[in-house]
Amino acid sequence: MTAPKGFHSSDLFSKLTVDEIKRLDEVSFTKDFAEGESVFEFNQACSHLYMLMEGTVHLMLPSGDGQFDFAFAKVAKNEIFGLSSLMKSPRYTAAARSMTSSRVLMIEADPLIKILEQNQVVGFDIINAVSRIYYHRYLSMLRKLKDIVDHALEIE
């Protein structure tokens, strides 16, 4: 684990004050993940918001029997994930897996939430951005599910 690098490059956090960024720096760190390594698991207790700095991370839902995972989103560079932590959910609603060697910025969720509650203008902007991310991932998942259903109908 290393000190945060590239944290300030995200548009998402660009409106934070210098003091707020310093506070986040104190509760943030980067971590390197190997190919195939789990960043977090489905239903794991929420503790951090993540931002992909380098590499490839997929968001996945496990099958009921645990035999396969459904990858519903590919996280883009500088994109946040682990959004359940900002919604004060007790658990992550998906899994995140590093598909290549990846570097991820991990931000403790509770201090970030406090900053967003104190600076409501920035908080509103960030929550709007989070809702857009959720919406785009939802649409992506619907397209993939439609493709699966269409393929299943072709097999019949």
C-alpha angles and dihedrals in degrees: 000000000000139000115281115279124182092013092128093052093077117102087210092069098032095106095055116112121248089254092051091050090051089051091051092046088059092057098037135081139165123242130191118225126197123228109286094015119136117243089189135339132238110270093012115143111271117243110139144039111222135211122193110232100171137357133022128304126179126201112223144184118212122230117247092254093043093236096120142010127228109222105210102168141027111212114229124221111280090012120131125233137171086069093164087079091064091049089057090242111162091223140032112255094211140024125249120212130184108234094186133013101301140183116213131188110222117202121189105243102214097057090045091051090051091053091049091049091051095045100043096175092059090037090056091050093049094046089049089052090048091052090051090050091050091048094050091047090049091053091047091052092049090053091050093048090049089052090051092050092046090050092048090052090051090055094054 
